[in-house]
């Protein structure tokens, strides 16, 4: 995910053809000597969407700056397709021209056999060198992280709406690294969600556990979240903690809390903001803020992605 100080615009025509563009200064802060973040970040996407049937897009991103090497330049393609009534296919691929390799790929199938079950399964892969920009934190410098590592993931998710308003989610993921360090890992997760306020809001709890080839990569994760939308306001709170099996730099816990608030000034104009607090072995205390203004001048088409 890219974070920048800038703007975004999207236009969709009545026949389903559309274009979006963004640009600005990337929000990056380096704590390494002789390493700086990017100066500018911009790109766009052209697409065709037929509501409920297909959405096909091609994208471009470029980040310019005083990096160790070339500017980051990415080309991407994405597809959402409803094959039959309950079956959907999605695919996303990104090529990094700067390092001349596939940066990431993700393919998934989603089956919704009725109003009760929602089943998804898929595969994704990425390389550190292709997907990420120059390292700005020592936690991601070799030997802590190998820039030449490639990651492959197989995943499955089952949602079961066992009673109206309540959904049970079970998920599993197998993560494989090319490098022996960090090695492979398996993740299992179970969660419970409740929708309320006329299905405008949701609250939930989840718990996950990761077992890995190396003890230092094993941990338990707990998350709780809730939203509340009175009138023109929308409020959200999301809290997550990870408890490591083995201490990292003397710490066995990590915490992150995200608080969000939004207000709809007009039917087409909404302002919102996020405040994030993180405490972890890599960040003793870290605060991040984001402010947005969204102006909707038309309607878009396409399926759930």
Backbone torsions as a table, in degrees:
resi	resn	phi	psi	omega
1	UNK	NA	133.1	179.1
2	UNK	-96.1	138.7	174.8
3	UNK	-121.5	128.2	-176.9
4	UNK	-147.8	157.3	169.1
5	UNK	-91.6	105.4	-174.8
6	UNK	-178.9	-149.7	-175.7
7	UNK	-138.5	162.3	179.7
8	UNK	-142.2	139.1	177.5
9	UNK	-139.3	143.7	-179.9
10	UNK	-140.2	134.5	-179.4
11	UNK	-130.7	131.8	176.8
12	UNK	-124.4	129.3	179.6
13	UNK	-85.3	163.3	179.8
14	UNK	-59.5	-25.5	-179.1
15	UNK	-88.1	1.0	175.4
16	UNK	100.3	-9.2	175.6
17	UNK	-77.4	141.8	-178.6
18	UNK	-154.0	169.3	179.1
19	UNK	-148.0	144.7	174.8
20	UNK	-134.6	153.4	-179.3
21	UNK	-148.3	151.1	177.9
22	UNK	-145.9	160.2	178.3
23	UNK	-171.6	154.4	178.8
24	UNK	161.2	-160.8	179.1
25	UNK	-104.7	125.5	-179.5
26	UNK	-65.5	141.2	178.1
27	UNK	-89.0	94.3	-177.5
28	UNK	-138.2	135.3	179.8
29	UNK	-130.1	122.8	-177.3
30	UNK	-99.8	138.0	173.0
31	UNK	-115.7	21.9	175.3
32	UNK	-107.7	145.9	177.1
33	UNK	-70.0	141.3	175.2
34	UNK	61.0	24.6	176.8
35	UNK	-133.3	126.9	-178.5
36	UNK	-125.3	160.6	176.1
37	UNK	-78.8	-177.9	-178.4
38	UNK	-74.8	158.4	177.8
39	UNK	-90.5	-37.2	-178.4
40	UNK	-148.1	152.2	179.8
41	UNK	-141.2	125.7	-179.0
42	UNK	-152.7	163.3	179.9
43	UNK	171.6	-168.6	-178.5
44	UNK	-171.9	-179.1	-179.1
45	UNK	-150.6	136.2	170.4
46	UNK	-110.5	146.0	-174.0
47	UNK	-155.0	162.7	170.5
48	UNK	-128.2	132.1	-177.7
49	UNK	-133.5	133.9	173.1
50	UNK	-122.0	110.7	-170.2
51	UNK	-51.9	125.3	176.7
52	UNK	81.2	-2.4	-176.2
53	UNK	-125.1	-52.0	-173.4
54	UNK	-157.2	149.4	167.1
55	UNK	-143.6	127.2	-176.3
56	UNK	-129.1	131.0	-176.2
57	UNK	-142.7	158.4	174.0
58	UNK	-132.5	136.1	-172.8
59	UNK	-131.5	162.5	179.9
60	UNK	-144.6	140.4	177.2
61	UNK	-142.7	138.5	175.3
62	UNK	-138.9	133.3	174.8
63	UNK	-120.7	122.2	-179.2
64	UNK	-105.5	144.2	179.1
65	UNK	171.4	176.6	-177.9
66	UNK	-82.1	62.4	-178.2
67	UNK	-84.0	171.0	174.5
68	UNK	-85.9	80.3	-174.3
69	UNK	131.1	-153.2	-176.7
70	UNK	-84.1	165.4	171.8
71	UNK	-62.3	153.8	178.7
72	UNK	-81.5	126.6	-177.3
73	UNK	-136.5	118.1	-175.0
74	UNK	-120.2	138.3	172.2
75	UNK	-117.9	134.2	-176.5
76	UNK	-135.9	160.4	174.3
77	UNK	-140.5	147.6	-179.9
78	UNK	-146.6	152.3	-177.5
79	UNK	-145.4	133.3	166.8
80	UNK	-124.1	128.5	-174.0
81	UNK	-142.4	128.2	172.7
82	UNK	-90.0	106.8	-176.9
83	UNK	-73.0	-45.3	177.3
84	UNK	-145.6	-179.4	-176.0
85	UNK	-46.2	-57.3	-176.2
86	UNK	-96.3	3.7	-171.7
87	UNK	-116.2	128.1	177.7
88	UNK	-127.0	144.3	176.2
89	UNK	-119.9	140.3	174.8
90	UNK	-132.0	147.1	177.2
91	UNK	-149.3	139.0	178.1
92	UNK	-140.8	135.0	178.2
93	UNK	-141.7	139.9	-179.2
94	UNK	-131.8	130.6	178.0
95	UNK	-111.5	130.4	178.8
96	UNK	-96.4	107.2	-178.3
97	UNK	-70.0	-28.5	-176.7
98	UNK	-64.0	-40.9	-179.3
99	UNK	-106.8	-0.2	175.7
100	UNK	57.1	56.2	175.0
101	UNK	-158.6	161.3	175.3
102	UNK	-66.7	124.7	-179.8
103	UNK	-81.6	-43.5	-178.3
104	UNK	-159.4	153.6	174.3
105	UNK	-143.0	144.3	176.7
106	UNK	-149.0	126.9	-179.6
107	UNK	-133.5	137.3	-176.4
108	UNK	-150.0	154.3	172.9
109	UNK	-122.4	138.5	179.6
110	UNK	-125.5	130.1	-179.8
111	UNK	-123.5	126.3	178.2
112	UNK	-120.8	86.5	-173.5
113	UNK	-71.1	-11.5	180.0
114	UNK	-176.8	-162.7	-177.9
115	UNK	-81.9	-5.2	-173.6
116	UNK	-100.7	-41.2	-174.1
117	UNK	-112.9	147.0	174.8
118	UNK	-137.9	112.9	-172.1
119	UNK	-119.2	130.6	178.5
120	UNK	-133.2	146.4	175.3
121	UNK	-150.8	151.1	-178.6
122	UNK	-174.3	-173.1	-177.7
123	UNK	-139.9	140.7	173.7
124	UNK	-144.7	153.0	177.9
125	UNK	-146.8	154.0	176.4
126	UNK	-159.7	159.9	173.9
127	UNK	-115.5	143.1	179.1
128	UNK	-60.5	-44.9	-176.3
129	UNK	-66.2	-36.7	-176.5
130	UNK	-81.4	-34.2	-173.3
131	UNK	-88.6	-33.6	-172.7
132	UNK	-107.5	152.7	177.9
133	UNK	-83.2	-178.7	-179.3
134	UNK	-50.8	144.1	-177.3
135	UNK	-71.6	134.1	-179.2
136	UNK	-116.1	-1.6	-178.2
137	UNK	-133.5	136.3	-177.2
138	UNK	-61.7	-18.8	178.6
139	UNK	-65.2	-18.2	-177.2
140	UNK	-113.8	20.3	177.8
141	UNK	-101.4	143.4	177.6
142	UNK	-57.2	135.5	10.8
143	UNK	-92.4	3.3	179.0
144	UNK	-60.8	-37.1	176.6
145	UNK	-142.7	137.0	-179.6
146	UNK	-95.5	115.1	-176.6
147	UNK	-64.2	-16.6	-179.4
148	UNK	-94.3	4.5	-178.9
149	UNK	-71.9	148.3	174.9
150	UNK	-123.1	138.2	-175.8
151	UNK	-117.3	133.8	175.5
152	UNK	-124.6	134.3	-175.5
153	UNK	-132.3	134.1	171.2
154	UNK	-113.6	134.2	-174.5
155	UNK	-141.0	157.7	175.5
156	UNK	-147.9	142.1	-178.2
157	UNK	-138.4	134.3	175.7
158	UNK	-127.5	123.0	173.5
159	UNK	-105.9	133.5	179.9
160	UNK	-128.4	109.9	176.5
161	UNK	-84.7	85.1	-170.0
162	UNK	-75.6	-27.1	170.7
163	UNK	-142.9	157.0	-179.6
164	UNK	-54.8	126.8	177.9
165	UNK	93.4	-18.7	-177.1
166	UNK	-115.5	132.5	-179.5
167	UNK	-131.9	131.0	175.1
168	UNK	-102.3	130.3	179.9
169	UNK	-119.5	132.4	175.5
170	UNK	-125.0	130.2	-176.9
171	UNK	-137.1	149.9	177.5
172	UNK	-141.0	147.9	-178.0
173	UNK	-147.2	134.5	173.8
174	UNK	-111.6	121.6	-174.3
175	UNK	-114.5	124.4	-177.0
176	UNK	-122.5	126.6	177.0
177	UNK	-105.1	143.7	174.1
178	UNK	-66.1	-32.6	-176.7
179	UNK	-88.8	142.0	178.3
180	UNK	-63.2	-29.3	173.5
181	UNK	-117.3	106.8	26.5
182	UNK	-91.7	-6.7	-179.7
183	UNK	79.9	-172.0	-176.1
184	UNK	-92.7	165.7	-179.2
185	UNK	-154.4	157.9	174.1
186	UNK	-127.1	139.7	-179.4
187	UNK	-127.2	133.7	173.4
188	UNK	-123.5	145.3	-175.9
189	UNK	-147.6	143.5	173.9
190	UNK	-134.2	139.7	-177.4
191	UNK	-145.6	160.1	179.3
192	UNK	-132.7	129.1	-179.7
193	UNK	-123.0	147.8	177.1
194	UNK	-132.2	126.1	176.9
195	UNK	-100.7	144.0	-176.4
196	UNK	-153.4	-176.5	179.9
197	UNK	56.5	49.1	179.9
198	UNK	65.5	33.3	-178.7
199	UNK	65.7	15.2	176.6
200	UNK	-84.0	-19.9	-175.8
201	UNK	-129.8	159.7	-178.7
202	UNK	-146.2	145.9	174.2
203	UNK	-133.9	151.3	-177.7
204	UNK	-163.5	164.3	175.1
205	UNK	-132.8	146.8	176.9
206	UNK	-148.6	155.9	177.2
207	UNK	-139.0	137.2	-179.8
208	UNK	-135.8	156.7	177.8
209	UNK	-138.4	139.0	-179.5
210	UNK	-120.1	123.6	171.8
211	UNK	-109.4	140.0	-172.1
212	UNK	-141.1	165.8	176.5
213	UNK	-61.6	-34.6	-179.2
214	UNK	-113.0	133.8	-175.5
215	UNK	-58.3	-31.9	-177.1
216	UNK	-66.0	-16.0	-179.2
217	UNK	-102.0	9.9	-179.7
218	UNK	-98.1	138.6	-179.3
219	UNK	-162.1	166.7	171.6
220	UNK	-112.9	147.1	-176.6
221	UNK	-132.3	137.0	178.7
222	UNK	-131.6	138.9	-176.5
223	UNK	-140.6	143.1	172.8
224	UNK	-138.3	141.4	-177.7
225	UNK	-150.9	157.2	178.3
226	UNK	-160.4	149.1	174.0
227	UNK	-125.1	157.0	177.4
228	UNK	-147.3	128.4	-173.6
229	UNK	-127.5	77.6	175.7
230	UNK	-82.2	123.1	177.2
231	UNK	54.0	-120.9	-176.9
232	UNK	-90.9	1.8	179.5
233	UNK	-94.0	154.7	168.3
234	UNK	-140.1	120.3	-178.6
235	UNK	-117.2	146.0	-179.8
236	UNK	-147.7	146.4	176.5
237	UNK	-138.5	131.2	-176.7
238	UNK	-136.1	121.1	-178.2
239	UNK	-124.8	138.1	-177.5
240	UNK	-140.4	141.0	174.8
241	UNK	-136.5	144.0	175.3
242	UNK	-121.6	133.9	179.9
243	UNK	-116.5	110.8	-174.0
244	UNK	-81.1	144.1	177.8
245	UNK	-67.8	-35.1	178.4
246	UNK	-125.8	137.1	-176.7
247	UNK	-61.6	141.6	175.5
248	UNK	-113.6	118.0	-176.4
249	UNK	51.7	38.3	176.5
250	UNK	84.1	1.6	-178.6
251	UNK	-120.0	138.5	179.8
252	UNK	-111.0	4.7	-177.2
253	UNK	-136.9	150.1	172.2
254	UNK	-133.6	146.1	-178.0
255	UNK	-135.3	146.0	171.8
256	UNK	-147.3	133.3	177.7
257	UNK	-128.3	130.3	178.6
258	UNK	-121.8	121.4	176.1
259	UNK	-112.2	132.1	-177.6
260	UNK	-129.5	147.9	176.8
261	UNK	-146.0	138.3	178.6
262	UNK	-140.0	153.4	179.6
263	UNK	-142.2	130.6	178.7
264	UNK	-90.6	104.6	-179.8
265	UNK	-71.0	-43.2	178.7
266	UNK	-134.7	172.9	178.1
267	UNK	-58.1	-32.0	-176.5
268	UNK	-107.5	-0.7	-174.8
269	UNK	-125.7	125.1	179.1
270	UNK	-135.0	138.3	174.9
271	UNK	-116.9	145.7	-178.9
272	UNK	-155.0	165.4	179.0
273	UNK	-154.8	153.8	177.7
274	UNK	-125.1	145.8	172.4
275	UNK	-130.2	123.7	-175.9
276	UNK	-118.9	133.0	175.2
277	UNK	-119.8	129.8	-179.0
278	UNK	-130.7	137.0	172.1
279	UNK	-135.7	123.7	-174.3
280	UNK	-156.4	176.0	175.4
281	UNK	-59.7	-27.5	-179.8
282	UNK	-89.6	-24.9	-178.4
283	UNK	-131.2	112.3	178.2
284	UNK	-62.5	-47.4	172.8
285	UNK	-150.7	128.1	-178.4
286	UNK	-137.5	129.0	177.5
287	UNK	-119.0	140.2	177.4
288	UNK	-140.7	139.7	179.3
289	UNK	-128.8	149.3	179.6
290	UNK	-143.4	131.5	177.7
291	UNK	-121.3	134.9	-179.1
292	UNK	-129.4	153.3	168.7
293	UNK	-133.6	123.2	-175.8
294	UNK	-118.2	127.3	178.7
295	UNK	-119.2	117.2	-178.4
296	UNK	-104.4	114.3	-177.8
297	UNK	-107.1	-0.1	-179.7
298	UNK	-161.7	-168.8	178.6
299	UNK	-116.7	152.7	177.9
300	UNK	-113.8	163.8	178.8
301	UNK	-125.7	163.8	178.8
302	UNK	136.7	177.1	-177.3
303	UNK	-104.8	179.9	177.6
304	UNK	-72.5	132.3	-178.5
305	UNK	-128.7	NA	NA
